[in-house]
Amino acid sequence: MQLSPLQSRLAASVIASCLLLVIYLFLFSPQFALAAEFDPVLTDLDAPELAYEIQDGNPSEELDFRSSTYEPEFALFDRSIIGRVPDNVATIANNQVAKSNLAPGVNMAYVFLASSVSSRETQDSDQPLELRRSLNGTQEAASDSHGDDDIAIDTELTRRATKTLWISANTCDQPWRLSSLTTMDPPQLTLYVSTSSDNTSPGPLKGTTGQDAIVFTEGAVMYNVSLDRDIYMSVAAPSVSTEYFDTTKEYNFELVASTDQYYYSYRNATGETDLIWVDSDATAALLQTSFLTNTSDQILTSMPYVAFAHNQNNNVLNGMRNSYCGLSGYAQVRNLADGSSGMITMGLKNGGYMNLTRQEFYVTGLNASSNYTGFLARPPGTTSNSKRQSGSSSAGGGVVFQPTTFQTKPDGTCTFIFNMTFCDQTQYAVPGNLTNFPNGTVLAEFYDNYTRTMYDNFDKVLQQVPCETNSVAKYSLARNCDDCKSAYKNWLCSVAIPRCEDFSQPDRWYLQMRNIASPFANGSFVNQSLIDKYGEMLAYNSSRNPIIDDTVQPGPYKELLPCEDLCYDLVRSCPASMKFSCPRPRNEFTFHNSYGRDFGSGSLSCNYPGSAHYPAGADTLTLPGLALVGAASILFMVLL
C-alpha cells in the first residue's frame, strides 16, 4: 500500500524519535537512587536536605532548608511505639512548673523528652532558621555566594544548632532550724542532671560519673544543657539531723525546664547591688532601684519590680534568700496573699540630672535599732522594659537580684520624710519631734513650706537681675539665671532641711553634733562632759536653722553636713551682686561645722539632693559641680 505524503512524514518522524530514544538510553544510562540508612547528624560539610514548603496552593512560595532529622509523633499512639519513659520518672513539659514535697534523704526524678519540642523549637533562637526564596523566584543573596546560577548554600546559615535546655528550681520550704541547739542553716537541695540513657534516674547513689550534681545556692539553682537528646534530672533532699532540725517539715520545691531562658534566676555578683538604701528612721525606710530608663522621654507605664525585707536576727529565711517562692512565703515584709503590698508602698519617681526614672519602696512597720536585708525581685509573669535586663525578655517565674542591707535608727529625734512638693529630691531622716509633729507627712509639709518661702524671697531678688538680655548685658557668659535658680534650690533644700542621724551614732568627722543642751524625748540628757566641753559653742548647742529649734524642738542629734560643692556651685552660678560666699576650708569654726566633702568612695560622707547610701560603683545621682554650701546669703539664712 502506498502511503500518502502526510503519512510518510509521520512515519519518518516516529522512526527518528525512536532512534533518538535508543541512542539517549545507550549513551546516558540513568542512575537510580538506592535507599540506605545514614547518620542523620549533619556536619559542617554535609549539604542539608532541600524541601519545598507550598502554602495556599502557591507553587512560588518560599523554599525551606529543612533539617534531615525527623522523629515522628502521633497523637493516636503512645510512646510505647517510639520509646518508653523510664519507670518512676515523671515527664516534665516545656515551661511547666513541677511542684513537689520531698522528705529528707529522698529524691524525685524527671525526664524532659527532646521529642516534646518541635523541630523549629529545637533550633537555637540566636541562629538563622532558614534561607527562603522570595515570591518572585529569586534567591536572597547569601553573604558568601559564589555568583553561579545554582542555589548557594551557606553552611553557617543552614546548619541546625541544638537548642539549650535551661533548668532552674526554687526551694519554697525546708525543715526549720531548732535555733536553741544550732546556728547551722538547713542543708540545701541538690539538682542532678544526666544526658545518658544508661542513667535515667540520676541521684546521689549513682556516683560522680555520667551525671552532674549542682547544689542549690540559698534555695535556688540554675543549670543549662544542650537539648540534643532526652534530659534526665532529679532533685535530691539531703539527710537532716533530727537533733538540730524539725524534720516533720519537709522540703518543698518548684522545678522548671525551659527552652527559652531560666524560668527562675538570681543574681549574686560580689560588690553589686540592684536595690539602694536611701535612708530610714526608727520604723520606716526608703529603698529604690537604680535608674530604669536611659533618657527622660522614656515612659514606664507599670512598676516592674517588687521588694522584700527581712530582719537579720530572724533565721527563718536562711537558706532561701535566692528563692522567689521562699521570699514570697517567709520574708517578714512581703506582698500579701491577696496581692496587696502590705507594709510596702511602691511608686515611680523621676529625678536627677537627666530626670530619669527609678522605682521606690517605702517600707513601714520595722523594728527600731535593727539590721535588715532588702531584696529586689521581678515577679512571675512579668518582663522588664527598662535598661536593667536580666538576660531574657521572656516572662518567667521570678528573678531575685542582689540584696542590700540597711539599718533603722533608735527611737529618738530623727523622722523620715519624702514626697515633698518643692524640695522634691529631699527624702531622708530630718530633725523631728513626735509630740509636735506626730508623723512624717506633717513634718514634711512644715519643711516644704519653709523652704518655699525662702525661695520666693530669693526669686524676688533675682528678678531685679537682667536675665533676658543680650550677651553684653548678662552677668555671666558661662551661667544664666536658670543655673542660679537650680543651684540655689539645691543648696537651700540641703541646708534648710538637715539630714539627721541619731545621737547614738559613733563620732565621725562628717557628723556634726547639734542641740546637745536639749533633753532627749524620754527626758534624759547627753553626757555632762560633752555639755561642759561644747555647751558654750553655738554650732553644737543649736540647730543650723533657728526655726527648727523654735518650732520643731528636736532633742540632741547629729547632722550629716551638706556637701561643699553645693556652695561653690551657688557662688559660680549666681550674680556677684547677690553676694553669696563660702567659708574657707581652713577655717575650723565655720567650714568644718557647716559643710562636708564627698570623697566618691561609695560612703555617704555629705548630703546633697538625691543622696543615698550608694554602694561603691553604683550609679549615684550627681549634680553639676556638686559642692558644699557655706554661703552668707542676702536672705537671713544662718550658716554656722
RANORCOR-V351827 format. One record per backbone hydrogen bond with DSSP energy under -0.5 kcal/mol. CO is the residue of the C=O (numbers start at 1). NH is the residue of the N-H. Records with the same first field share a line. If there is no record, write none. Layout:
# RANORCOR-V351827
CO: NH + NH
This chain:
# RANORCOR-V351827
4: 8
5: 9
6: 10
7: 11
8: 12
9: 13
10: 14
11: 15
12: 16
13: 17
14: 18
15: 19
16: 20
17: 21
18: 22
19: 23
20: 24
21: 25
22: 26
23: 27
24: 28
27: 29
30: 32
33: 35
38: 40
43: 46
49: 66
51: 64
52: 54
53: 55
55: 58
57: 59
58: 55 + 61
62: 53 + 64
64: 51 + 66
74: 77
78: 81
79: 83
86: 89
90: 111
93: 96
96: 98
97: 99
98: 255
100: 253
102: 251
103: 106
106: 237
108: 235
109: 90
110: 233
111: 92 + 113
112: 231
113: 116
114: 117
118: 122
120: 123
122: 163
124: 127
130: 132
132: 140
134: 137
138: 134
142: 145
152: 154
153: 155
154: 157 + 158
155: 159
159: 161
161: 124
163: 227
164: 166
165: 167 + 225
166: 258
167: 223
168: 256
169: 221
170: 172 + 254
173: 252
176: 246
177: 179
178: 181 + 182
189: 216
190: 236
191: 214
192: 234
193: 212
194: 232
196: 199
203: 206
212: 193
214: 191
216: 218
217: 220
218: 322
219: 171
220: 217
221: 169
223: 167
225: 165
226: 228
230: 232
231: 112
232: 194
233: 110
234: 192
235: 108
236: 190
237: 105
238: 105
241: 245
244: 178
245: 247
246: 176 + 249
248: 250
251: 102
252: 172 + 173
253: 100
254: 170
255: 98
256: 168
257: 95
258: 166
263: 397 + 398
265: 400
269: 272
274: 290
276: 278 + 288
277: 613
279: 286
281: 409
283: 366
284: 281
285: 287 + 363
286: 278 + 279
287: 361
288: 276
292: 387
295: 298
299: 301
302: 304
306: 377
308: 375
309: 333
310: 373
311: 314
313: 315
315: 318
317: 320
320: 323
322: 324
323: 327
324: 328
325: 329
326: 330
327: 331
332: 334
333: 309
336: 339
340: 336
341: 344
343: 364
344: 346
345: 362
347: 360
349: 358
351: 356
352: 355
356: 351
357: 292 + 293
358: 349
359: 289
360: 347
361: 287 + 363
362: 345
363: 285
367: 370
370: 408
371: 312
372: 406
373: 310
374: 404
375: 308
376: 401
377: 306 + 379
378: 399
379: 382
382: 396
383: 385
387: 389
396: 381
398: 265
399: 378 + 401
400: 267
402: 274
404: 374
406: 372
409: 369
413: 432
414: 282
415: 430
417: 428
422: 424
423: 426
425: 427 + 610
428: 417
429: 500
430: 415
433: 437
439: 443
440: 444
441: 445
442: 446
443: 447
444: 448
445: 449
446: 450
447: 451
448: 452
449: 453
450: 454
451: 455
452: 456
453: 457
454: 458
455: 459
456: 460
457: 461
458: 462
459: 463
461: 464
462: 465
465: 467
467: 469
470: 473 + 474
480: 484
481: 485
482: 486
483: 487
484: 488
485: 489
486: 490
487: 491
488: 492
489: 493
490: 494
491: 495
492: 496
493: 497
496: 498
498: 500
499: 560
501: 558
502: 505
508: 511
510: 512 + 561
511: 513
512: 559
514: 557
515: 518
516: 526
520: 523
524: 520
527: 530 + 531
528: 532
529: 533
530: 534
531: 535
534: 537
536: 538
537: 540 + 541
538: 542
540: 516
542: 515
544: 546
545: 548 + 549
546: 550
547: 551 + 552
548: 552 + 553
557: 514
558: 501
559: 512 + 561
560: 499
561: 607
562: 596
563: 566 + 567
564: 567 + 568
565: 569 + 628
566: 570
567: 571
568: 572
569: 573
570: 574
575: 578
576: 579
581: 632
584: 587
586: 588
587: 590 + 591 + 592
591: 594 + 595
594: 562
596: 564
597: 599
603: 605
607: 563
608: 611
612: 614
613: 277
615: 618
618: 620
620: 622
623: 626
627: 565 + 566
628: 564 + 568 + 630
630: 583
631: 633
635: 637
637: 633 + 639
